């Protein structure tokens, strides 16, 4: 595989996209090296499972966002490309393999996310804590960002993750309140805000993210950004929704780079310390830059 231009969806050219929604594939050498390391550890990345448009840029830099607790989610959000079949049993050696892979990559900053595991009694919280602790033990100089599910806003479960002391705690609101019941499966807008508030009350640095282009208006975007800021969040990502499959919800609007810039200015005016806002922005995009502004 050489370098080339790809469109950010597996949907064929039946849906015309603006010219700014393009990025580069990773080189064959870089792709093979990182993919081999992930396979050796039997690890998943949201880079692949979520069809991230920045996989070329991030993998070329030797970074990846690791996805724990399997590759199948117990929820079925209408924007998501992750598999929704029956989840597999938790791999109890995953935490050690993750720590070893981070060490092999010599990462300065590690991002960990997961599918939602409503099938587990603790929603996966203890496994989350184990992954954070073992990654830090083997990589003491690596900062760790976690992008978690909502744990049903259970303070006891959030505390399990908080006590493992990640450098950044992130949970995505995803979309505006009006669209949440249609776009997100089981998740609730106010409950997600509560997750952020609970984590902030535990002394963590808080981050969240939203997608736009799902049918919201600019007032709703501003209201959502404001709601996130009120939880104590200091980092936010705002990106363009891009339809990964035909059975996902269609794109309502493609926002221009200039519109993203105006939205960024609004977020900064509310006091966010780091804002990533652009068509190709995803949750962990430029996350190492964000953490350098916070810590």
C-alpha positions in Angstrom: 0.0 0.0 0.0 1.5 3.3 -1.0 0.4 6.8 -0.1 -2.8 8.0 -1.7 -5.9 10.0 -1.2 -8.9 8.4 0.5 -12.4 9.7 1.1 -13.5 9.4 4.7 -16.2 6.7 4.4 -16.6 3.3 2.9 -19.6 4.6 1.1 -18.9 4.9 -2.6 -18.8 8.1 -4.6 -22.6 8.3 -4.6 -22.4 10.9 -1.9 -20.3 13.8 -3.0 -18.1 15.3 -0.2 -16.4 18.7 -0.1 -12.7 18.7 -1.1 -11.5 19.5 2.4 -12.7 16.1 3.6 -9.7 14.2 2.4 -6.6 12.8 4.1 -3.7 10.6 3.3 -3.2 6.9 3.8 -0.3 5.7 5.9 2.7 4.4 4.0 2.9 0.6 3.6 5.9 0.4 5.9 4.4 2.4 8.7 1.0 0.7 8.4 2.6 -2.8 8.5 4.8 -2.0 11.4 2.0 -0.7 13.6 -0.6 -3.2 12.5 1.9 -6.1 13.2 2.5 -4.8 16.8 -1.3 -4.5 17.4 -1.8 -8.0 16.1 1.0 -9.4 18.3 -0.8 -8.0 21.3 -4.3 -8.9 20.1 -5.3 -5.3 20.5 -7.9 -3.2 18.8 -7.7 0.5 17.9 -10.6 2.9 17.4 -8.5 4.2 14.5 -9.5 1.2 12.5 -12.8 0.1 14.1 -14.1 3.7 14.0 -12.8 4.4 10.5 -11.0 7.5 11.7 -10.0 9.9 8.9 -6.7 10.8 10.7 -5.3 7.2 10.7 -2.6 8.2 8.2 -1.4 11.2 10.2 -1.5 9.6 13.6 0.0 6.2 12.6 2.8 8.0 10.6 3.6 9.8 13.9 3.7 6.4 15.7 0.5 7.1 17.8 -2.7 5.2 18.1 -5.9 5.2 20.3 -6.2 1.8 21.8 -9.7 0.2 22.3 -10.1 -2.1 25.2 -12.8 -4.6 26.3 -13.2 -6.1 22.8 -14.4 -4.9 19.4 -18.2 -5.2 19.9 -20.4 -2.6 21.6 -23.5 -3.4 23.6 -25.1 -0.2 22.2 -26.1 0.7 18.7 -25.6 4.4 18.1 -26.7 5.6 14.7 -23.5 7.4 13.9 -21.0 4.7 14.9 -19.0 2.3 12.7 -18.0 -0.1 15.6 -19.4 -3.6 15.5 -22.5 -4.3 17.6 -22.5 -8.1 17.7 -22.4 -10.1 21.0 -19.4 -9.0 23.0 -16.6 -11.5 23.7 -15.4 -12.3 27.3 -13.0 -9.8 28.8 -9.4 -10.7 28.0 -7.7 -10.6 31.4 -4.2 -10.2 30.0 -5.2 -7.3 27.8 -4.0 -4.7 30.3 -0.5 -6.2 30.3 -0.4 -6.5 26.5 -1.5 -2.9 26.2 1.2 -1.7 28.6 3.8 -3.6 26.6 2.6 -2.2 23.3 2.8 1.3 24.6 6.3 0.6 25.7 7.2 -0.9 22.3 5.9 2.2 20.5 7.7 4.4 23.1 4.7 6.6 23.3 4.9 9.9 25.1 1.1 10.1 25.3 -1.4 7.1 25.2 -5.1 7.3 24.5 -7.3 4.5 25.7 -11.0 4.1 24.8 -13.5 1.2 24.9 -16.7 -0.1 23.6 -19.6 0.2 26.0 -20.1 -3.0 28.1 -23.5 -2.8 29.7 -23.4 -6.6 29.9 -20.7 -6.4 32.7 -21.7 -5.9 36.3 -19.2 -3.1 36.7 -19.6 -1.9 33.1 -15.9 -2.7 32.7 -14.6 -0.1 35.3 -12.2 -2.4 37.1 -10.7 -3.5 33.7 -10.3 0.2 32.8 -8.4 0.8 36.1 -6.2 -2.2 35.5 -5.3 -1.0 32.0 -4.4 2.4 33.3 -2.3 1.1 36.2 -0.3 -1.4 34.3 0.3 1.0 31.4 1.7 3.6 33.9 3.7 1.0 35.8 5.6 0.0 32.6 5.6 3.5 31.1 6.1 6.0 34.0 6.8 8.9 31.7 3.8 8.4 29.4 0.8 10.5 30.0 -2.5 8.7 29.8 -5.8 10.0 28.4 -9.0 7.9 28.8 -12.1 8.2 26.6 -14.8 6.3 28.6 -18.4 5.2 28.2 -20.9 6.7 30.6 -20.9 3.9 33.3 -24.6 4.9 33.7 -23.2 8.0 35.6 -22.6 5.7 38.6 -20.1 7.7 40.9 -18.7 4.5 42.4 -17.7 3.2 38.9 -16.3 6.5 37.8 -14.3 6.6 41.0 -12.7 3.3 40.2 -11.3 4.8 37.0 -10.5 8.1 38.6 -8.5 6.4 41.4 -6.2 5.0 38.7 -5.3 8.6 38.1 -5.4 9.2 34.3 -4.0 12.5 33.2 -7.1 13.3 31.1 -10.7 11.9 31.6 -12.8 12.2 28.5 -16.4 11.3 27.8 -18.1 12.5 24.6 -21.5 14.2 24.5 -21.5 13.5 20.8 -24.5 15.6 19.7 -27.0 18.2 20.8 -29.7 17.5 23.3 -32.6 17.5 20.8 -30.9 14.9 18.6 -29.5 12.6 21.4 -32.5 10.3 21.6 -32.4 9.7 17.9 -28.6 9.5 17.4 -27.3 7.8 20.5 -28.4 4.4 21.8 -29.4 4.3 25.5 -27.2 7.3 26.3 -28.8 10.4 27.6 -27.5 14.0 27.1 -27.9 15.1 30.8 -26.5 11.8 32.1 -23.3 12.3 29.9 -23.0 15.8 31.3 -23.3 14.3 34.8 -20.4 11.9 34.0 -18.2 14.9 33.2 -19.3 16.8 36.4 -18.7 13.7 38.6 -15.2 13.1 37.1 -14.3 16.8 37.5 -15.4 16.7 41.2 -12.9 13.9 41.7 -10.0 16.3 40.6 -9.5 15.0 37.0 -8.8 17.1 33.9 -11.9 16.9 31.8 -12.4 16.7 28.1 -15.4 16.1 25.8 -16.3 16.1 22.1 -19.2 16.6 19.7 -19.9 15.9 16.1 -21.8 18.4 13.9 -23.6 17.8 10.7 -26.4 15.7 12.1 -29.2 18.3 11.8 -28.4 20.7 14.6 -28.4 24.4 14.3 -25.7 26.9 15.5 -27.6 27.9 18.6 -27.8 24.3 19.7 -24.1 23.9 19.0 -23.3 26.9 21.2 -25.7 25.6 23.9 -24.0 22.2 23.9 -20.5 23.7 24.1 -21.7 25.9 27.0 -23.2 22.9 28.8 -19.9 21.0 28.5 -17.9 23.9 29.8 -20.2 24.2 32.9 -19.2 20.6 33.9 -15.6 21.9 34.4 -14.3 20.5 31.1 -11.2 22.4 29.9 -10.7 20.6 26.6 -13.2 20.1 23.7 -13.1 18.6 20.2 -15.6 19.5 17.5 -15.6 17.6 14.2 -17.6 16.9 11.1 -19.9 13.9 11.2 -19.2 11.6 8.3 -21.5 8.6 7.5 -19.5 5.4 7.9 -22.1 3.0 6.4 -25.4 3.2 4.6 -27.2 2.0 7.6 -25.9 4.9 9.7 -27.7 8.2 9.8 -27.1 10.4 6.7 -25.1 13.7 6.9 -27.3 16.7 7.2 -24.7 19.4 6.5 -21.0 19.7 5.7 -19.6 22.6 7.7 -16.8 24.7 6.1 -13.4 25.2 7.7 -14.4 28.8 8.3 -17.5 27.8 10.2 -15.4 25.5 12.4 -13.1 28.4 13.1 -16.0 30.5 14.3 -17.2 27.7 16.5 -13.6 27.4 17.9 -13.6 31.1 18.8 -16.9 30.7 20.6 -15.6 27.8 22.7 -12.4 29.7 23.6 -14.5 32.6 24.7 -16.1 30.4 27.3 -12.8 29.6 28.8 -11.8 26.3 27.3 -8.0 25.9 27.6 -7.7 23.8 24.4 -10.1 23.5 21.5 -9.7 21.3 18.4 -12.4 22.3 15.8 -12.2 21.3 12.2 -13.8 19.0 9.6 -11.4 16.1 10.3 -11.1 16.5 14.0 -11.9 13.4 16.1 -11.8 12.8 19.9 -8.1 12.0 20.2 -6.9 14.3 17.4 -3.8 16.3 18.5 -4.4 15.0 22.0 -0.7 15.3 23.0 -0.9 19.0 22.2 -4.0 19.3 24.3 -2.4 17.7 27.3 0.6 19.9 27.0 -1.7 22.9 27.5 -3.3 21.5 30.6 -0.4 19.8 32.5 
